Amino acid sequence: MRTLIRTILATLALVVPAFAADGSVGKGSSLLLILFLGFAALIVVFQFIPGLVLFFSMLKGIFTAAPKKASVTHEKK
């Protein structure tokens, strides 16, 4: 049992510094990543514009008065 506890403590002592690493050694964003994010943003914008047009036409349909139906009279001969 003591051997198991010592093994676990030794493993944890070696692993704890790895959790403390901040990971700030990265290179930064690559050009492909920036282009991909820009393309995704363009897709969102180009889908947002028709959505706004549809939304405002729906609001216009809700808040405008319905046209009155003309009464049809049939004349008999």
N, C-alpha and C positions, 0 to 999 in steps of 0.2 A: 504494500500500500504506500509505503514511504517513497519507493522508487517511482511510482506513478505520479505522486504529488510533485516530486522533484523534477520529473520530466516535463510535467505541465508547466511548472513555474519557470523552468529554463526556456521552454518554448515561448511563453508569454514575454519573458524578458527580452528575447530576440525579436519578437514581432512588434512590440510597442513602439520602437522608433520608426517603423514603417508607417504606422498610423499618424505619426507626428509630421510626416513630410507634407509640405504644402503644394507640391506639384507645379511650382512656378518656373520650371525649367523649360517649359514648352517653347516652340518656335513662334507661335502666334498663328493668325489665320492665313490660310493659303489663298491664292487667287481663285482657285476653283470653288472653294467654300464661299467666298464673297460673291462670285457669279451665281452660284446656286441659290444663295439666300436672296439675291436681287431678283432672280427669275421667279422665285416663289412669291416675293412681294408683288411683282408685276401681275402674277396670276390672281392674287387676292384683290388687287386694285381693279383689274379688269372684270372681275366678277362682282365687285361691290357697286360699280356704276349701274349696270342693269338692275341690280337689286334695289337701288335707290329709286330708279325710274318706276319700277313696278310698285314699290311701296307708296310713292306719291300719287300714282294713278289710282291705287286702291283707296287712298285717303280721299282723293277727289271724287271717286264714285260713291263713297260713303256719305260725304258731307254735302253733295249737291242734290238739289231736288230732282225727283224723278220726273221725266217729261209727261205731261198729261196726255192721255190718249184721246184722239179726236173721235167724236161720236159719228158713227156711220149711219146715215139714213138711206133707206131703200125706197125709191119711189115706184109705185105700181102704175102700170099703164093700162 
